[in-house]
Structures are given as C-alpha cells and as structure tokens.
Amino acid sequence: MPSGLVALALGGFGIGLTEFLIAGLLPQVASSFAVSEAAAGWLISGYALSVAVGAIALTAATARLPRKQVLIGLVALFVLGNLLSAIAPSYPVMLLGRIVAALCHGSFFGIGSLVARALVAPEKKSQAVAIMFAGLTLANVLGVPFGALVGERWGWRAAFWAVTAIGVLALAGIAALVPAWAGQAPPGKPQDGAAPVPPLGLAAQFRAFRSWQVWLTLIATALGYGGMFGAFSYIAYTFTEVSGFAPADVAWLLMMYGVGLVVGNLVGGRAADRDRDRALVLALLALTLTLVLFGLLAESAVASVVLVFVLGVTGFASVPGMITRVTDYAHGAALAASANVSASNVGNALGAWLGGLAISAGLGYTAPLYVGAGIALVATVVMVIAARRVAGRDGSGT
C-alpha cells in the first residue's frame, strides 16, 4: 500500500472525527455558551450545509491547480477551522469554525479520490479509494464516543485540540508522502502503473456533466445514501421503542453499525475492481433487502443487532465504486467527484426528511426502514439502467 494512501486516510479520519464528535459534545457546548439545544444543533446542520456548498465551490475554484497543493490547502483550512472551534470565545466564533472546517470536506474526498487512484495500478483504483475512505468510516465508529470521552475528562475544547493535532499530522503526511505528480500528468511517464489525469479547466469540468452516466451515478449515489440514512436517522427510536433496548444500549449498537461501514467500504472496493456495475447493483439490492428484513424483524433484539451491522455493510459497499464510476465517466473531472459527495449529503437530507414524514404520519418507528427500502430500490433501478446503457453501447456490463 503506497504510504501516500495512509496520509490520505489520516486526513479522512480527522475530517470524519470533526463531523461526528460534535454529537457527543453538544450538551457541554450548549452549556458553555449558554445557548439552547436547538441553537447548538446548528453546529451539526450548519456543518452539513457547508459540506454541500464547499464541495462544489472549492473544487471549481481550484480546478487548474496541482492536486497535491490543493489537498494541502484543504487540510490547512480544516486545521484552521478546528483551531477556531478549540479557542472560540463565543458561540458565533464556534459556528464559524465549524463552517470553515466543513468547507474542505467534500473537496478533500473528491480530489483525494483522484489522487488515491493515481497512486495504484488501474485495476486497484476502487480499493485505493476504499482505503482513503477507511479513515472516514473508522471515524464514524470512534467519533461520538471519542468526543464524549475526551469531553468528559478534559472538556469539549480538548476534543477539538486533538482533532487539530490530527489535522497537522495529516498535513505533514500529505506534504511528505503524496507524490507531486499524483492526480496529474507527471513530467515523464506515469509511475508504478498509474494513469494520472491532468487537472481540467473549469469549462472542461462542467462539460463532464453532459454525460448521462455521470448523472445516473450521482442520482444512484444520492438515493443509495438516502435509503440508508432514511432509516439510520431514526434508528435510535427503532432500537428503544420497537426492539426493546435501553437508551444506554444505543451507543454500542451504533458502533456495530460503524464497524459494518468499515467492512462494507473495504469489501465494496475490492468487489468494484472485479466487476464494478454488477457490484454496485448487488450492493444496492442488498441494502434494499436488509432494510425490509430490518422492518419485519425489528421487534427481535438479536435480529436488530445483526441487521444494524449488515445495514452498515450494505449501506457503504457501493461508495468506492460510485466514486470511481463517476470520475471515470467524467474523464477525471474533480468537480464530478466532489459533486458525488454533495449528492450523498442531499441524499442524507432527503432520506431523513421522508423518514420523519413517515413517523409524523403515525406509521410507527419501523416506517423509516420501509421508506429507506423504497428509496434504495429506486437507486437499484437507476443503477440497473446505467449498467444496461453501458452494456448496450459496448456489450459490457462494466
């Protein structure tokens, strides 16, 4: 494994921690700044909105710059945002720090995925992306308990100081370990079997969106995430109100989900390198069936433990393949890779909204599982259409 991938994964880990740890720190932050729970919640929702905006804006603004330099700048922005949060004298400064840190999120994973795949042979590109995303999935497992533990022992500011330090390490690692040619055409021949793609100008970046395959992949990404998060957003209520778990059990149940994300990410990357479109269709179909089974068996505590793990596996198995697919059909346009991150955030919001509507309509706490299954089924159909369009053009399903 190229050492540059380790540096990218560390950056993903730090960014993931920033996103997730705040959930375990909200009560302390709200008390420290004497703001309401609703106001403190903007530290989460404001971050998510900034991710969606930053993914497109920063990628477009840096379209012609060398990708290693862009990654270094993005991680520096991440460090600055967390430093602001750590020293924030007031709630507005804290919110500003969260927004600044979030701006780099989408662009880092979008551009970083292009750099990651350039570090390995072409037949291992999805696995390389999966390794970079391993940091994010690991942060999903550790983020909330990490924030709660550090916050309880040393205060919430210590958690942000720790993430700032991780960001500095990632910055140094990317500067030292990621080759200058990664993600762009080197002066000589590509190294180690890689096939680098030069940065494209903004006009060429937007031309990539003329491809139906790019749009179908983005739609499938949004719906796939929407299916998973339509259920996951309300999974704590399912556990406590349907499965019979105590509120104290929710934390370790969510860790089971997080472990599933890690497994699904790595397995999905390997499968995508073998037969990408087939792997994506099967992953989305498996997610659909998992959500249906979860809805049917939610009253069983044992089944719920197993299925929340499987939900993590099937929910994230499509991520590496979706990213390499959209960048392949976009001919290496970083804007398309970042748009894929934005699509996932749009899907998160859509799934959570529809799941909430189902609960508000009095359909019960298993309803979001069935809503998620319906969204995931549509994602599967979209992916089948995308694969058949490719097969109809060149006789191949990939």
Phi, psi and chi 1 to 4 in degrees:
 res  aa     phi    psi   chi1   chi2   chi3   chi4
   1 MET       -  123.0  179.6  172.6   62.5      -
   2 PRO   -57.4  138.2  -22.7   33.2      -      -
   3 SER   -63.1  -26.7   55.7      -      -      -
   4 GLY   -61.0  -32.1      -      -      -      -
   5 LEU   -65.0  -35.1  -80.1  179.7      -      -
   6 VAL   -63.2  -42.4  177.7      -      -      -
   7 ALA   -63.4  -41.5      -      -      -      -
   8 LEU   -65.0  -40.7  -67.8  173.5      -      -
   9 ALA   -64.3  -37.5      -      -      -      -
  10 LEU   -64.4  -41.2 -178.6   60.5      -      -
  11 GLY   -61.5  -42.9      -      -      -      -
  12 GLY   -62.3  -36.5      -      -      -      -
  13 PHE   -63.8  -45.9  177.9   66.5      -      -
  14 GLY   -62.7  -44.3      -      -      -      -
  15 ILE   -64.1  -40.5  -69.4  173.3      -      -
  16 GLY   -63.2  -41.4      -      -      -      -
  17 LEU   -59.6  -43.6  -82.4 -177.3      -      -
  18 THR   -58.1  -39.8  -61.7      -      -      -
  19 GLU   -68.8  -43.4  179.7  178.3   12.9      -
  20 PHE   -94.5  -30.1  -60.9  121.0      -      -
  21 LEU   -66.8  -24.8   65.6   78.1      -      -
  22 ILE   -61.3  -27.6 -170.9   65.3      -      -
  23 ALA   -60.9  -34.6      -      -      -      -
  24 GLY   -84.9   -4.9      -      -      -      -
  25 LEU  -112.8   -6.4  -62.1  172.9      -      -
  26 LEU   -53.7  -46.0  -86.3 -173.8      -      -
  27 PRO   -58.7  -42.0  -24.8   35.3      -      -
  28 GLN   -66.0  -43.5  -70.9 -171.7   42.0      -
  29 VAL   -64.1  -44.8  173.5      -      -      -
  30 ALA   -60.1  -42.6      -      -      -      -
  31 SER   -67.7  -39.9  175.1      -      -      -
  32 SER   -63.2  -39.3  177.8      -      -      -
  33 PHE   -99.8    2.1  -67.8  124.8      -      -
  34 ALA    55.2   49.5      -      -      -      -
  35 VAL  -118.3  163.5  -62.6      -      -      -
  36 SER   -73.8  164.9   66.7      -      -      -
  37 GLU   -60.7  -37.8  -68.5   84.6   -7.4      -
  38 ALA   -64.3  -41.7      -      -      -      -
  39 ALA   -65.9  -41.5      -      -      -      -
  40 ALA   -62.5  -31.3      -      -      -      -
  41 GLY   -61.6  -22.3      -      -      -      -
  42 TRP   -66.2  -19.2  -87.4  101.7      -      -
  43 LEU   -66.8  -20.9  -62.0  175.0      -      -
  44 ILE   -94.0  -53.4  -64.3  176.4      -      -
  45 SER   -68.4  -36.3   54.3      -      -      -
  46 GLY   -63.8  -36.1      -      -      -      -
  47 TYR   -63.1  -47.7 -175.9   98.0      -      -
  48 ALA   -61.2  -42.8      -      -      -      -
  49 LEU   -64.0  -39.1  -69.1  172.7      -      -
  50 SER   -67.3  -32.7  -62.1      -      -      -
  51 VAL   -60.6  -47.5  168.5      -      -      -
  52 ALA   -62.9  -41.0      -      -      -      -
  53 VAL   -73.1  -47.0  172.8      -      -      -
  54 GLY   -63.7  -34.0      -      -      -      -
  55 ALA   -57.4  -41.7      -      -      -      -
  56 ILE   -83.1  -47.4  -57.3  -61.2      -      -
  57 ALA   -64.0  -49.2      -      -      -      -
  58 LEU   -71.3  -36.1  -72.8 -176.0      -      -
  59 THR   -64.9  -41.1  -55.8      -      -      -
  60 ALA   -66.0  -40.2      -      -      -      -
  61 ALA   -68.5  -24.9      -      -      -      -
  62 THR  -109.8   22.9   58.7      -      -      -
  63 ALA   -55.1  -39.3      -      -      -      -
  64 ARG   -98.7    1.5  -76.3 -162.7  172.6  -85.4
  65 LEU   -84.1  151.0  -61.9  178.4      -      -
  66 PRO   -57.1  136.1  -24.6   34.1      -      -
  67 ARG   -68.8  -32.4  -73.4  172.9 -179.6  151.2
  68 LYS   -63.5  -43.7  177.9  178.3  176.7  177.4
  69 GLN   -62.4  -38.7  -67.2 -178.4   19.1      -
  70 VAL   -63.5  -43.3  173.9      -      -      -
  71 LEU   -61.6  -42.3  -75.5  177.2      -      -
  72 ILE   -61.4  -43.2  -69.8  173.5      -      -
  73 GLY   -63.8  -38.8      -      -      -      -
  74 LEU   -66.1  -42.5  -68.7  171.8      -      -
  75 VAL   -67.8  -35.1  178.7      -      -      -
  76 ALA   -62.0  -40.2      -      -      -      -
  77 LEU   -62.9  -39.9 -168.0   64.6      -      -
  78 PHE   -61.3  -44.7  163.6   78.0      -      -
  79 VAL   -62.3  -44.5  170.1      -      -      -
  80 LEU   -60.2  -44.8  174.5   61.8      -      -
  81 GLY   -61.9  -43.3      -      -      -      -
  82 ASN   -71.8  -31.8  -78.5  -75.8      -      -
  83 LEU   -64.4  -42.4 -178.4   61.4      -      -
  84 LEU   -58.9  -42.6  -83.3  175.3      -      -
  85 SER   -64.6  -39.5  -64.8      -      -      -
  86 ALA   -66.0  -35.2      -      -      -      -
  87 ILE  -104.3    4.2   65.4  174.6      -      -
  88 ALA   -53.3  123.1      -      -      -      -
  89 PRO   -83.8  -12.7   30.7  -34.1      -      -
  90 SER  -149.2  165.5   62.8      -      -      -
  91 TYR   -62.5  -43.1  172.9   76.2      -      -
  92 PRO   -58.1  -38.2  -27.3   36.8      -      -
  93 VAL   -67.9  -38.9  176.6      -      -      -
  94 MET   -60.7  -45.7  175.0   71.7  176.4      -
  95 LEU   -63.3  -39.9 -178.7   57.9      -      -
  96 LEU   -61.0  -42.7  175.7   62.6      -      -
  97 GLY   -60.5  -40.8      -      -      -      -
  98 ARG   -63.9  -41.2  -68.8  -72.8  -68.2  168.2
  99 ILE   -65.8  -44.5  -68.9  171.9      -      -
 100 VAL   -61.6  -44.1  169.7      -      -      -
 101 ALA   -63.9  -36.5      -      -      -      -
 102 ALA   -72.1  -28.1      -      -      -      -
 103 LEU   -59.1  -30.0  -72.1  173.9      -      -
 104 CYS   -83.3  -15.8   78.3      -      -      -
 105 HIS   -56.0  -60.3 -175.8  125.0      -      -
 106 GLY   -65.2  -42.4      -      -      -      -
 107 SER   -66.3  -37.1  -68.8      -      -      -
 108 PHE   -60.7  -47.5  177.8   85.9      -      -
 109 PHE   -73.7  -31.9  -74.7  107.9      -      -
 110 GLY   -68.4  -55.4      -      -      -      -
 111 ILE   -70.0  -38.6  -64.1  171.5      -      -
 112 GLY   -60.8  -33.2      -      -      -      -
 113 SER   -66.7  -35.3   65.6      -      -      -
 114 LEU   -68.4  -40.0  -66.5  173.3      -      -
 115 VAL   -67.2  -42.6  172.1      -      -      -
 116 ALA   -60.3  -45.2      -      -      -      -
 117 ARG   -70.3  -22.9   59.2 -176.8  -71.7  172.6
 118 ALA   -75.6  -14.9      -      -      -      -
 119 LEU   -84.5   -9.2  -64.4  175.3      -      -
 120 VAL  -127.9  171.2  -60.1      -      -      -
 121 ALA   -64.3  150.1      -      -      -      -
 122 PRO   -54.6  -33.3  -26.8   35.2      -      -
 123 GLU   -74.8   -2.6   64.0  -89.6   15.7      -
 124 LYS  -118.2   18.6  -65.9 -175.1  177.6 -179.7
 125 LYS   -64.4  -39.6   58.8 -170.8  176.2 -175.8
 126 SER   -69.3  -34.9  -66.6      -      -      -
 127 GLN   -65.7  -37.8  -67.7  178.3   65.3      -
 128 ALA   -63.0  -43.7      -      -      -      -
 129 VAL   -63.0  -39.1  171.0      -      -      -
 130 ALA   -63.0  -38.5      -      -      -      -
 131 ILE   -64.5  -42.2  -70.0  170.9      -      -
 132 MET   -61.4  -41.8 -172.9 -168.5   73.2      -
 133 PHE   -75.3  -11.6  -89.0   82.6      -      -
 134 ALA   -60.0  -34.0      -      -      -      -
 135 GLY   -61.5  -42.6      -      -      -      -
 136 LEU   -65.5  -44.4  176.8   63.9      -      -
 137 THR   -67.4  -36.1   56.4      -      -      -
 138 LEU   -65.8  -37.2 -173.4   60.6      -      -
 139 ALA   -63.6  -32.5      -      -      -      -
 140 ASN   -63.8  -35.2 -167.1  -67.5      -      -
 141 VAL   -71.7  -43.0  179.4      -      -      -
 142 LEU   -98.8  -16.7  -60.0  177.3      -      -
 143 GLY   -57.4  -56.7      -      -      -      -
 144 VAL   -65.5  -49.5  174.6      -      -      -
 145 PRO   -64.1  -34.0   15.1  -27.0      -      -
 146 PHE   -61.8  -48.8  171.4   83.7      -      -
 147 GLY   -61.8  -43.0      -      -      -      -
 148 ALA   -65.9  -42.1      -      -      -      -
 149 LEU   -67.2  -50.8  177.7   62.9      -      -
 150 VAL   -64.3  -41.4  173.5      -      -      -
 151 GLY   -62.3  -39.5      -      -      -      -
 152 GLU   -68.0  -36.6 -178.4 -179.6  -15.4      -
 153 ARG   -86.1  -40.7  -65.1 -159.3  172.6 -167.8
 154 TRP  -126.3    3.2  -62.5  -70.2      -      -
 155 GLY    95.1  156.0      -      -      -      -
 156 TRP   -64.8  -29.3   65.4  -95.4      -      -
 157 ARG   -64.4  -32.6  -67.2 -177.4 -171.8  -86.1
 158 ALA   -61.8  -35.1      -      -      -      -
 159 ALA   -62.8  -41.0      -      -      -      -
 160 PHE   -74.3  -31.0  -75.4   96.5      -      -
 161 TRP   -63.7  -40.5  -81.6  113.0      -      -
 162 ALA   -63.3  -42.6      -      -      -      -
 163 VAL   -67.9  -36.2  175.0      -      -      -
 164 THR   -60.1  -42.1  -59.7      -      -      -
 165 ALA   -63.8  -40.6      -      -      -      -
 166 ILE   -61.7  -39.8  -68.5  171.7      -      -
 167 GLY   -62.3  -40.0      -      -      -      -
 168 VAL   -63.8  -41.9  171.6      -      -      -
 169 LEU   -62.9  -43.5  -72.3  175.3      -      -
 170 ALA   -63.2  -40.5      -      -      -      -
 171 LEU   -59.7  -46.2 -177.3   64.2      -      -
 172 ALA   -66.3  -39.3      -      -      -      -
 173 GLY   -64.7  -43.7      -      -      -      -
 174 ILE   -65.8  -41.4  -69.0  171.0      -      -
 175 ALA   -62.9  -36.6      -      -      -      -
 176 ALA   -90.5  -32.6      -      -      -      -
 177 LEU  -107.9  -23.3  -58.7  175.7      -      -
 178 VAL   -84.9  122.4  173.4      -      -      -
 179 PRO   -62.4  148.2  -18.0   30.1      -      -
 180 ALA   -62.6  -27.6      -      -      -      -
 181 TRP   -83.3  -11.0   56.8  -98.4      -      -
 182 ALA   -60.7  125.5      -      -      -      -
 183 GLY    85.1    2.7      -      -      -      -
 184 GLN  -147.4  166.8   66.3 -173.9   68.6      -
 185 ALA   -70.8  123.2      -      -      -      -
 186 PRO   -76.8  164.5   29.1  -33.5      -      -
 187 PRO   -59.3  -39.3  -22.0   32.1      -      -
 188 GLY  -102.9 -148.7      -      -      -      -
 189 LYS   -77.0  154.6   63.9 -178.9 -179.5  179.3
 190 PRO   -56.6  145.2  -24.3   34.8      -      -
 191 GLN   -98.5  151.3  -57.6  179.4   36.0      -
 192 ASP    53.7   33.7  -61.2  -34.3      -      -
 193 GLY    77.2    3.5      -      -      -      -
 194 ALA   -73.5  159.6      -      -      -      -
 195 ALA  -127.0   73.4      -      -      -      -
 196 PRO   -61.2  152.3  -19.9   33.1      -      -
 197 VAL  -118.1  129.6  178.6      -      -      -
 198 PRO   -68.8  150.0   25.5  -34.1      -      -
 199 PRO   -58.1  138.5  -22.6   33.1      -      -
 200 LEU   -98.5  147.8  -58.7  174.0      -      -
 201 GLY   -66.6  167.3      -      -      -      -
 202 LEU   -62.1  -39.1 -167.7   55.1      -      -
 203 ALA   -62.8  -43.6      -      -      -      -
 204 ALA   -66.4  -34.2      -      -      -      -
 205 GLN   -61.3  -44.5  -60.6  -99.4   -4.3      -
 206 PHE   -72.5  -29.6  -80.8  108.1      -      -
 207 ARG   -63.4  -24.6  -80.9 -161.6  -62.9  -87.8
 208 ALA   -61.3  -24.3      -      -      -      -
 209 PHE   -81.8    4.3  -69.7   92.3      -      -
 210 ARG   -76.0  -15.7  -65.2  177.5 -179.3  177.1
 211 SER   -78.1  126.9  167.3      -      -      -
 212 TRP   -62.1  -34.0  -88.1  106.6      -      -
 213 GLN   -65.1  -35.7  -71.0  -66.0  -19.7      -
 214 VAL   -61.9  -47.5  168.1      -      -      -
 215 TRP   -67.3  -40.1  -78.0  107.0      -      -
 216 LEU   -63.5  -37.6  -71.3  170.2      -      -
 217 THR   -67.6  -42.7  -51.6      -      -      -
 218 LEU   -62.4  -41.6  -67.9  175.8      -      -
 219 ILE   -65.2  -43.6  -67.7  168.9      -      -
 220 ALA   -62.7  -38.0      -      -      -      -
 221 THR   -62.5  -49.4  -66.2      -      -      -
 222 ALA   -60.5  -44.2      -      -      -      -
 223 LEU   -71.8  -35.5  -67.0  173.7      -      -
 224 GLY   -62.8  -47.0      -      -      -      -
 225 TYR   -64.1  -40.2  -92.1   88.6      -      -
 226 GLY   -60.4  -39.9      -      -      -      -
 227 GLY   -63.0  -44.8      -      -      -      -
 228 MET   -67.2  -47.6  178.5  172.4   63.7      -
 229 PHE   -80.4  -19.4  -81.6   92.1      -      -
 230 GLY   -59.4  -35.6      -      -      -      -
 231 ALA   -86.1  -45.2      -      -      -      -
 232 PHE   -66.7  -31.8 -179.2   72.4      -      -
 233 SER   -58.3  -26.7  -61.9      -      -      -
 234 TYR  -119.3   18.9  -54.8   96.2      -      -
 235 ILE   -67.0  -29.0 -158.5   71.4      -      -
 236 ALA   -62.8  -39.1      -      -      -      -
 237 TYR   -66.9  -37.6  -66.2  104.5      -      -
 238 THR   -62.1  -43.7  -53.5      -      -      -
 239 PHE   -62.8  -47.2  -74.6  141.5      -      -
 240 THR   -83.8  -35.0   56.6      -      -      -
 241 GLU   -93.9  -21.6  -56.6  -61.9  -34.4      -
 242 VAL  -114.7  -50.1 -178.4      -      -      -
 243 SER   -79.6  -16.8  -55.7      -      -      -
 244 GLY    87.4   15.7      -      -      -      -
 245 PHE   -79.2  153.4  -72.8  101.8      -      -
 246 ALA   -77.8  153.1      -      -      -      -
 247 PRO   -54.5  -32.1  -28.2   35.7      -      -
 248 ALA   -66.9  -18.9      -      -      -      -
 249 ASP   -80.5  -16.5  -66.9  -37.6      -      -
 250 VAL   -61.1  -37.1  171.9      -      -      -
 251 ALA   -60.2  -48.2      -      -      -      -
 252 TRP   -73.4  -27.8   68.8  -95.9      -      -
 253 LEU   -66.0  -38.7  -72.2  166.0      -      -
 254 LEU   -67.9  -30.7  -66.7 -178.1      -      -
 255 MET   -67.6  -34.7  -70.8 -169.6   70.8      -
 256 MET   -59.9  -42.7  -71.2  -69.3  -65.8      -
 257 TYR   -60.5  -44.5  167.6   79.7      -      -
 258 GLY   -63.2  -39.0      -      -      -      -
 259 VAL   -63.0  -38.4  172.1      -      -      -
 260 GLY   -61.1  -37.8      -      -      -      -
 261 LEU   -60.8  -44.1  -66.9 -179.2      -      -
 262 VAL   -61.0  -46.6  174.5      -      -      -
 263 VAL   -64.8  -46.7  173.9      -      -      -
 264 GLY   -61.6  -38.9      -      -      -      -
 265 ASN   -61.1  -47.9  174.7   54.6      -      -
 266 LEU   -72.0  -42.5  -63.2  175.7      -      -
 267 VAL   -65.9  -42.1  171.4      -      -      -
 268 GLY   -63.6  -37.6      -      -      -      -
 269 GLY   -64.2  -42.9      -      -      -      -
 270 ARG   -66.1  -43.8 -175.2  175.0  -67.6  -87.4
 271 ALA   -64.6  -37.7      -      -      -      -
 272 ALA   -65.8  -31.7      -      -      -      -
 273 ASP   -71.7  -18.7  -80.1  -27.8      -      -
 274 ARG   -87.2  -49.8  -67.1  176.0  179.7  171.1
 275 ASP  -155.5   89.8 -171.2  -23.5      -      -
 276 ARG   -62.7  -54.0 -173.8  170.2   57.9 -161.8
 277 ASP   -64.3  -39.0  -78.9    4.7      -      -
 278 ARG   -63.7  -42.2 -177.7  178.0 -178.0 -177.5
 279 ALA   -61.8  -39.6      -      -      -      -
 280 LEU   -68.1  -43.1  -69.0  174.5      -      -
 281 VAL   -61.5  -45.8  169.4      -      -      -
 282 LEU   -65.8  -37.9  -69.7  176.4      -      -
 283 ALA   -63.8  -45.2      -      -      -      -
 284 LEU   -68.5  -37.6  -67.6  170.5      -      -
 285 LEU   -65.7  -40.9 -178.4   59.2      -      -
 286 ALA   -63.9  -37.7      -      -      -      -
 287 LEU   -62.5  -43.7  173.3   61.0      -      -
 288 THR   -58.4  -49.0  -56.7      -      -      -
 289 LEU   -66.2  -37.1  -64.8  175.8      -      -
 290 THR   -61.3  -44.0  -61.0      -      -      -
 291 LEU   -66.2  -39.1  -70.5  167.2      -      -
 292 VAL   -64.1  -46.8  171.0      -      -      -
 293 LEU   -61.6  -40.2  -79.7  174.9      -      -
 294 PHE   -60.4  -44.2 -152.9  156.2      -      -
 295 GLY   -61.9  -39.4      -      -      -      -
 296 LEU   -73.7  -31.9  -66.2  172.8      -      -
 297 LEU  -111.1   13.2  -58.0  176.0      -      -
 298 ALA   -61.4  -24.6      -      -      -      -
 299 GLU   -73.0  -14.3  -67.7 -176.9    0.4      -
 300 SER   -91.2  121.2  167.2      -      -      -
 301 ALA   -64.5  -42.2      -      -      -      -
 302 VAL   -63.9  -46.5  174.0      -      -      -
 303 ALA   -62.2  -36.3      -      -      -      -
 304 SER   -64.7  -39.3  -65.0      -      -      -
 305 VAL   -63.0  -46.0  172.4      -      -      -
 306 VAL   -65.0  -44.9  173.9      -      -      -
 307 LEU   -73.9  -28.2  -72.8  168.7      -      -
 308 VAL   -70.1  -32.7   75.3      -      -      -
 309 PHE   -66.4  -46.0  168.9   77.3      -      -
 310 VAL   -64.3  -34.2  177.8      -      -      -
 311 LEU   -59.8  -42.1  175.5   61.3      -      -
 312 GLY   -63.8  -42.1      -      -      -      -
 313 VAL   -62.7  -53.8  173.6      -      -      -
 314 THR   -72.1  -30.6   57.5      -      -      -
 315 GLY   -69.0  -31.3      -      -      -      -
 316 PHE  -106.9   -5.1 -141.8   83.8      -      -
 317 ALA   -63.3  -25.4      -      -      -      -
 318 SER   -86.1  -11.4   63.2      -      -      -
 319 VAL   -63.0  -52.9  171.8      -      -      -
 320 PRO   -59.8  -42.3  -21.6   33.6      -      -
 321 GLY   -65.2  -37.7      -      -      -      -
 322 MET   -63.3  -40.4  -72.9  -65.7 -171.4      -
 323 ILE   -67.9  -46.3  -69.1  177.1      -      -
 324 THR   -67.5  -31.6   58.6      -      -      -
 325 ARG   -66.6  -47.8 -168.7  178.6 -158.6  -81.2
 326 VAL   -67.6  -35.0   78.4      -      -      -
 327 THR   -76.1  -29.6   49.9      -      -      -
 328 ASP   -64.4  -48.9  -83.3   -8.6      -      -
 329 TYR   -74.4  -18.0  -76.0  105.2      -      -
 330 ALA   -92.5    5.5      -      -      -      -
 331 HIS    57.3   42.1  -55.7  -67.0      -      -
 332 GLY    82.5   12.5      -      -      -      -
 333 ALA   -70.4  117.0      -      -      -      -
 334 ALA   -63.0  -29.7      -      -      -      -
 335 LEU   -62.3  -35.9 -167.6   59.6      -      -
 336 ALA   -68.5  -39.1      -      -      -      -
 337 ALA   -63.8  -42.4      -      -      -      -
 338 SER   -69.4  -35.1  -63.4      -      -      -
 339 ALA   -61.7  -30.8      -      -      -      -
 340 ASN   -64.3  -37.9 -158.5   68.4      -      -
 341 VAL   -66.6  -42.6  179.0      -      -      -
 342 SER   -62.7  -39.8  -68.3      -      -      -
 343 ALA   -60.5  -39.1      -      -      -      -
 344 SER   -64.8  -37.6   66.7      -      -      -
 345 ASN   -70.0  -36.5  -80.6  -89.2      -      -
 346 VAL   -62.7  -41.9  170.2      -      -      -
 347 GLY   -61.9  -41.4      -      -      -      -
 348 ASN   -56.7  -48.1  -65.9   -6.5      -      -
 349 ALA   -64.4  -42.4      -      -      -      -
 350 LEU   -62.5  -47.1  173.1   67.1      -      -
 351 GLY   -63.2  -44.1      -      -      -      -
 352 ALA   -63.0  -39.6      -      -      -      -
 353 TRP   -64.8  -48.4  176.4   60.8      -      -
 354 LEU   -66.7  -37.6  -68.3  176.5      -      -
 355 GLY   -63.4  -39.9      -      -      -      -
 356 GLY   -65.2  -38.5      -      -      -      -
 357 LEU   -61.2  -39.8  -73.3 -179.1      -      -
 358 ALA   -63.9  -40.3      -      -      -      -
 359 ILE   -67.8  -43.7  -67.7  175.0      -      -
 360 SER   -61.9  -28.5  -60.9      -      -      -
 361 ALA   -78.5    1.1      -      -      -      -
 362 GLY    81.3   22.4      -      -      -      -
 363 LEU   -87.1   -2.0  -60.1  178.2      -      -
 364 GLY    94.2  172.4      -      -      -      -
 365 TYR   -85.2   -0.5  -70.1  112.5      -      -
 366 THR   -93.0  -11.2   58.9      -      -      -
 367 ALA   -57.7  -41.1      -      -      -      -
 368 PRO   -60.4  -27.5  -27.3   37.0      -      -
 369 LEU   -66.1  -42.9  -66.8  165.1      -      -
 370 TYR   -71.9  -35.6  -66.1  115.9      -      -
 371 VAL   -61.6  -45.6  168.7      -      -      -
 372 GLY   -61.0  -39.3      -      -      -      -
 373 ALA   -62.8  -40.9      -      -      -      -
 374 GLY   -63.3  -42.4      -      -      -      -
 375 ILE   -65.4  -43.4  -60.9  172.5      -      -
 376 ALA   -64.5  -34.2      -      -      -      -
 377 LEU   -64.3  -41.8 -180.0   60.1      -      -
 378 VAL   -62.7  -39.5  178.3      -      -      -
 379 ALA   -60.4  -40.7      -      -      -      -
 380 THR   -61.8  -44.0  -53.5      -      -      -
 381 VAL   -62.5  -43.1  172.2      -      -      -
 382 VAL   -60.8  -42.0  171.2      -      -      -
 383 MET   -67.7  -37.3 -166.0   60.7 -121.4      -
 384 VAL   -62.8  -42.9  168.5      -      -      -
 385 ILE   -61.1  -44.4  -67.7  171.1      -      -
 386 ALA   -61.3  -44.2      -      -      -      -
 387 ALA   -65.3  -39.8      -      -      -      -
 388 ARG   -69.5  -32.2  -73.2 -172.0  173.4  179.8
 389 ARG   -63.1  -38.4  -75.0  178.6   66.6   92.8
 390 VAL   -68.6  -45.1  174.6      -      -      -
 391 ALA   -61.9  -37.0      -      -      -      -
 392 GLY   -69.5  -24.9      -      -      -      -
 393 ARG   -85.3  -41.5 -173.2  176.7   68.8 -119.4
 394 ASP  -130.0   10.9   60.6   13.2      -      -
 395 GLY    75.9   10.6      -      -      -      -
 396 SER  -119.4  148.8  167.5      -      -      -
 397 GLY   -92.4    4.8      -      -      -      -
 398 THR  -122.3      -   58.9      -      -      -
